[in-house]
Amino acid sequence: MELYPLKVFLTVAMEKSFSRAGEKLLRTQPAISLAVQRLEAELGEKLLDRTGRELVLTDAGNIVLEYCRRFENLERELENAIAELRDMAAGRLVIGANESTSLYLLNHIVKYRRLYPKVKVQVRRSLSSKVPGQLIDGDLELGVISWNPEDDRLDSTVIYEDHLAFVVSPEHRFAGREEVSIRELGMETFIAHNVLSPYREIVLKAFQKAKVSLNMDVEMPTVETIRRMVQRNEGVAFLPKMCVEQDIEQGALVEVRVAELKVERKINLIYPAKRVLSHAARAFLDLVRGAG
């Protein structure tokens, strides 16, 4: 069923005249009459009693009138909702990120919420390796990863430049050193993150090149558990600087440079290259670019 005949019928019922309804809708009287006739034929019921001097609604006509008013209210609500989206007074922003990359969003989200307090923001926990596919499939609008997906279907913008930090406990023998050689790390126990990433591979290859053993005897599921293990001097770790910056400032961890291993880490906000972004997502992207 099309909405236009319902709108015509509503106008006829309110005006109690085909001619006045035609004037209001900028249509001829025959066109208005034909639209009502087609609606009656589609419903299989007479909606108007035309025998008297004035049009009178039948029982079926009163039922249809009630629904016409509901449709009119829904149409008005739809227009208002779209207007709110354009004005950023409503909407939802969904961003995919893993445990560590979500930290790089915090400052941007704080600024975004101040500008658009009525937009609901959800950072959905996703494996970094799956974020590009979820964007392409339409499950996400924006995603944050620490590598370049190199996919023509996706665009990206750098939101943060970080590096892998080699961290130890304040009680560790390297805590008083500014720099160590990779060859000095062969006897250390590394607390590793058991999520595969390009940066893990870079570290592995650096140790292989130096012909130094990388003893990853302990693997943990989160950055938080790794931090706690290192703080207790149960081992050492390579972690994103952003994730341990506060610990280093407070003296809970110590960062020591590794002479042969300087791994820069660029954090990318990625999004579909061709699909139109929602107003909420576009505003977030503009904010991030402006901050850069």
Backbone torsions as a table, in degrees:
resi	resn	phi	psi	omega
1	MET	NA	132.5	178.1
2	GLU	-84.2	152.9	-177.6
3	LEU	-80.4	-26.4	-175.3
4	TYR	-59.6	-47.0	178.4
5	PRO	-59.2	-33.7	177.8
6	LEU	-66.2	-39.2	178.0
7	LYS	-65.1	-40.1	177.6
8	VAL	-62.9	-47.8	-179.0
9	PHE	-61.3	-41.6	178.5
10	LEU	-59.3	-43.7	-179.2
11	THR	-66.2	-42.2	177.7
12	VAL	-61.6	-44.4	-178.5
13	ALA	-64.6	-38.7	-179.4
14	MET	-73.7	-37.4	-178.3
15	GLU	-85.8	-18.6	-177.1
16	LYS	55.7	34.6	-178.6
17	SER	-163.8	133.9	175.5
18	PHE	-68.9	-39.3	-176.4
19	SER	-68.8	-44.1	179.4
20	ARG	-67.1	-34.9	176.4
21	ALA	-64.9	-38.6	178.2
22	GLY	-64.0	-40.4	178.7
23	GLU	-64.3	-40.3	-177.7
24	LYS	-70.1	-35.3	-177.7
25	LEU	-95.5	1.9	-179.4
26	LEU	59.1	43.6	177.0
27	ARG	-129.1	158.7	177.5
28	THR	-75.4	158.3	179.7
29	GLN	-60.9	-42.8	178.2
30	PRO	-60.3	-36.9	179.6
31	ALA	-66.1	-38.6	178.1
32	ILE	-66.2	-45.9	179.7
33	SER	-60.9	-41.2	-179.0
34	LEU	-66.1	-39.4	179.2
35	ALA	-62.4	-41.0	178.8
36	VAL	-67.5	-41.8	178.8
37	GLN	-60.6	-41.7	179.1
38	ARG	-65.3	-37.8	177.6
39	LEU	-64.8	-42.6	178.2
40	GLU	-62.8	-40.1	179.9
41	ALA	-66.2	-38.9	-179.1
42	GLU	-67.7	-38.2	-178.5
43	LEU	-84.8	-19.5	-178.5
44	GLY	73.3	26.5	-179.2
45	GLU	-141.9	145.8	171.5
46	LYS	-78.6	131.0	-176.7
47	LEU	-104.3	-22.2	-176.7
48	LEU	-130.2	138.1	172.6
49	ASP	-95.8	112.8	-173.7
50	ARG	-100.1	9.6	-172.9
51	THR	-77.5	-26.5	-177.5
52	GLY	-91.1	-174.1	179.0
53	ARG	-71.0	-31.9	177.6
54	GLU	-114.3	152.4	176.4
55	LEU	-71.1	133.9	179.2
56	VAL	-124.0	133.9	179.3
57	LEU	-74.6	137.5	171.8
58	THR	-79.7	177.1	176.9
59	ASP	-60.0	-42.5	177.6
60	ALA	-64.9	-36.6	179.1
61	GLY	-63.9	-37.8	178.0
62	ASN	-65.8	-38.3	177.5
63	ILE	-64.6	-46.2	-179.5
64	VAL	-63.7	-37.7	179.5
65	LEU	-60.3	-41.8	179.4
66	GLU	-60.8	-42.9	179.3
67	TYR	-71.1	-33.4	176.3
68	CYS	-60.6	-39.7	178.6
69	ARG	-66.4	-38.0	176.9
70	ARG	-63.1	-44.1	178.4
71	PHE	-61.4	-39.5	179.8
72	GLU	-63.9	-41.5	178.5
73	ASN	-65.7	-40.9	178.2
74	LEU	-63.7	-39.9	178.5
75	GLU	-62.4	-40.6	179.1
76	ARG	-66.6	-42.1	177.8
77	GLU	-62.8	-39.9	178.6
78	LEU	-62.2	-45.1	179.5
79	GLU	-61.9	-41.3	179.3
80	ASN	-65.8	-40.1	-179.3
81	ALA	-64.7	-42.3	178.4
82	ILE	-64.3	-41.1	178.6
83	ALA	-62.9	-39.1	178.4
84	GLU	-65.3	-38.0	177.2
85	LEU	-61.7	-44.6	-179.6
86	ARG	-63.9	-36.2	-178.4
87	ASP	-87.5	3.0	-179.7
88	MET	60.9	31.9	175.3
89	ALA	-96.9	2.8	178.2
90	ALA	-158.1	-178.3	177.2
91	GLY	113.2	177.0	-177.9
92	ARG	-141.6	139.1	178.9
93	LEU	-118.3	120.4	-179.6
94	VAL	-117.6	121.9	-179.1
95	ILE	-122.2	133.4	176.5
96	GLY	-93.7	133.7	179.7
97	ALA	-159.7	155.4	174.6
98	ASN	-92.5	-173.7	-173.2
99	GLU	-57.7	-45.6	-174.8
100	SER	-82.3	-40.9	-176.8
101	THR	-68.8	-23.6	178.5
102	SER	-63.8	-25.0	178.6
103	LEU	-62.9	-31.7	-178.3
104	TYR	-73.0	-9.7	-179.9
105	LEU	-89.5	-17.4	-168.0
106	LEU	-54.7	-52.1	-178.1
107	ASN	-63.2	-38.6	179.9
108	HIS	-66.9	-39.2	-179.6
109	ILE	-67.4	-38.6	178.0
110	VAL	-59.6	-46.0	178.9
111	LYS	-65.0	-41.3	-179.0
112	TYR	-63.4	-42.7	-179.3
113	ARG	-66.0	-31.4	178.5
114	ARG	-70.4	-33.9	179.3
115	LEU	-80.2	-38.0	-174.6
116	TYR	-131.3	71.5	-173.1
117	PRO	-66.3	-19.1	-176.7
118	LYS	-91.4	-5.5	177.0
119	VAL	-83.9	127.8	178.6
120	LYS	-79.1	128.4	-177.8
121	VAL	-111.1	125.4	177.0
122	GLN	-127.4	119.5	172.2
123	VAL	-96.7	110.7	-175.0
124	ARG	-91.8	126.3	-179.0
125	ARG	-69.9	122.3	-178.4
126	SER	-140.5	149.3	171.5
127	LEU	-66.1	135.9	-177.7
128	SER	-55.9	-36.9	-177.9
129	SER	-68.7	-21.2	-176.7
130	LYS	-97.9	-12.2	-177.0
131	VAL	-59.1	-46.9	179.3
132	PRO	-56.7	-43.9	179.3
133	GLY	-64.4	-37.8	178.7
134	GLN	-67.3	-33.1	175.3
135	LEU	-68.1	-45.1	-178.9
136	ILE	-64.0	-37.3	-179.1
137	ASP	-78.1	-9.1	179.1
138	GLY	89.1	7.1	178.6
139	ASP	-75.6	-23.5	177.6
140	LEU	-130.9	156.3	173.2
141	GLU	-100.4	-35.4	-180.0
142	LEU	-133.7	153.2	177.5
143	GLY	-147.1	155.2	178.8
144	VAL	-122.5	123.7	178.2
145	ILE	-137.8	162.1	-176.6
146	SER	-102.6	24.9	179.4
147	TRP	-150.9	166.5	-179.3
148	ASN	-92.8	119.9	-176.1
149	PRO	-70.2	-19.8	178.9
150	GLU	49.4	55.0	179.7
151	ASP	-129.8	126.5	-177.4
152	ASP	-62.6	-19.3	-178.9
153	ARG	-82.0	-4.4	-177.5
154	LEU	-127.5	145.7	170.9
155	ASP	-113.2	162.0	-179.4
156	SER	-148.6	158.2	173.4
157	THR	-141.2	138.1	-178.0
158	VAL	-76.4	126.7	179.9
159	ILE	-108.2	-12.3	-179.7
160	TYR	-164.1	142.9	174.2
161	GLU	-115.6	118.5	-173.7
162	ASP	-126.4	-174.7	173.3
163	HIS	-150.1	160.5	174.5
164	LEU	-76.4	128.2	179.8
165	ALA	-106.0	132.4	173.2
166	PHE	-87.3	117.0	-173.9
167	VAL	-120.8	146.3	178.7
168	VAL	-136.2	166.7	175.0
169	SER	-71.2	152.6	174.2
170	PRO	-59.4	-19.3	-179.9
171	GLU	-90.0	-5.7	-175.5
172	HIS	-72.5	154.4	-177.8
173	ARG	-65.1	-20.5	179.0
174	PHE	-91.6	-2.6	-171.9
175	ALA	-60.5	-28.5	179.9
176	GLY	-90.9	2.1	-178.1
177	ARG	-96.8	146.1	173.6
178	GLU	-86.8	-29.7	-176.3
179	GLU	-149.5	145.1	174.8
180	VAL	-131.7	163.4	175.3
181	SER	-92.5	150.4	178.7
182	ILE	-59.8	-27.2	-179.6
183	ARG	-69.0	-20.1	178.7
184	GLU	-81.2	-4.7	-173.4
185	LEU	-97.9	0.0	-176.3
186	GLY	-63.6	-24.5	-178.1
187	MET	-97.1	0.3	-176.6
188	GLU	-84.1	150.7	172.3
189	THR	-95.8	118.2	-179.5
190	PHE	-94.1	132.0	173.0
191	ILE	-89.9	110.1	-172.5
192	ALA	-102.5	154.3	173.6
193	HIS	-88.5	125.8	-175.2
194	ASN	-86.3	27.2	172.3
195	VAL	-109.4	125.0	-178.6
196	LEU	-66.8	140.9	177.1
197	SER	-153.7	159.0	177.1
198	PRO	-59.0	-30.8	-176.8
199	TYR	-73.8	-33.1	174.0
200	ARG	-61.3	-41.0	179.4
201	GLU	-65.8	-37.4	179.2
202	ILE	-62.5	-43.9	179.4
203	VAL	-64.5	-44.8	179.2
204	LEU	-58.0	-45.7	-178.9
205	LYS	-65.8	-35.3	179.0
206	ALA	-65.0	-40.7	178.2
207	PHE	-69.1	-38.9	177.7
208	GLN	-63.3	-41.9	179.5
209	LYS	-62.8	-38.3	-179.9
210	ALA	-83.1	-4.1	-179.0
211	LYS	57.4	46.0	178.9
212	VAL	-118.7	136.8	179.0
213	SER	-69.5	136.7	175.6
214	LEU	-111.5	100.9	-173.2
215	ASN	-88.6	92.8	178.9
216	MET	-97.8	70.2	-176.4
217	ASP	-78.6	-15.7	-179.9
218	VAL	-128.3	128.0	175.3
219	GLU	-122.9	136.3	-177.0
220	MET	-124.2	154.9	-174.5
221	PRO	-83.2	-17.9	-176.2
222	THR	-136.1	157.8	176.0
223	VAL	-63.2	-37.2	-179.3
224	GLU	-59.1	-45.2	-179.3
225	THR	-68.7	-32.9	176.7
226	ILE	-64.8	-46.1	179.4
227	ARG	-56.1	-45.7	-177.4
228	ARG	-65.3	-39.1	178.6
229	MET	-64.6	-41.5	179.6
230	VAL	-68.1	-40.2	177.6
231	GLN	-57.9	-33.1	179.7
232	ARG	-84.3	4.7	178.2
233	ASN	64.0	34.0	176.5
234	GLU	-89.7	-3.2	-179.9
235	GLY	166.3	-174.4	179.4
236	VAL	-122.5	170.8	-177.0
237	ALA	-158.3	157.0	166.7
238	PHE	-103.4	120.1	-179.2
239	LEU	-135.8	153.9	174.7
240	PRO	-57.7	134.8	-177.1
241	LYS	-57.0	-39.1	180.0
242	MET	-56.4	-36.2	-175.3
243	CYS	-74.5	-19.1	-175.9
244	VAL	-122.9	7.3	-175.4
245	GLU	-58.0	-45.2	-178.9
246	GLN	-67.0	-38.4	177.9
247	ASP	-62.2	-39.6	179.8
248	ILE	-67.0	-43.9	179.9
249	GLU	-62.1	-36.9	-177.5
250	GLN	-86.4	-4.5	178.1
251	GLY	84.1	9.3	178.5
252	ALA	-77.5	-24.7	176.0
253	LEU	-136.5	160.3	177.5
254	VAL	-126.9	131.2	175.5
255	GLU	-93.4	132.4	178.2
256	VAL	-125.2	130.2	178.3
257	ARG	-69.5	141.6	171.9
258	VAL	-107.4	115.5	-169.3
259	ALA	-53.7	-41.9	-173.9
260	GLU	-93.8	6.1	-173.1
261	LEU	-136.5	95.9	176.3
262	LYS	-121.3	103.8	-173.8
263	VAL	-110.8	105.8	175.8
264	GLU	-75.4	148.4	-175.1
265	ARG	-134.4	107.7	179.5
266	LYS	-96.8	128.6	-179.3
267	ILE	-97.7	122.1	-175.9
268	ASN	-108.8	134.0	167.1
269	LEU	-92.3	118.4	-176.1
270	ILE	-113.5	153.4	-175.9
271	TYR	-158.2	160.4	-178.7
272	PRO	-62.0	138.0	-176.5
273	ALA	-75.2	-32.6	-172.7
274	LYS	-114.4	-26.3	-178.3
275	ARG	-73.1	139.1	-179.4
276	VAL	-71.5	129.5	178.7
277	LEU	-81.0	152.8	173.8
278	SER	-66.1	165.3	178.1
279	HIS	-60.7	-38.9	-178.8
280	ALA	-64.9	-44.5	-179.2
281	ALA	-68.9	-40.6	179.4
282	ARG	-62.7	-40.7	179.7
283	ALA	-64.8	-38.0	178.6
284	PHE	-67.0	-42.5	178.4
285	LEU	-61.7	-43.2	178.2
286	ASP	-62.7	-39.3	-180.0
287	LEU	-64.2	-44.7	-179.4
288	VAL	-63.6	-43.6	179.0
289	ARG	-63.8	-39.1	179.1
290	GLY	-65.6	-33.5	179.5
291	ALA	-70.1	-25.2	-179.9
292	GLY	-78.0	NA	NA
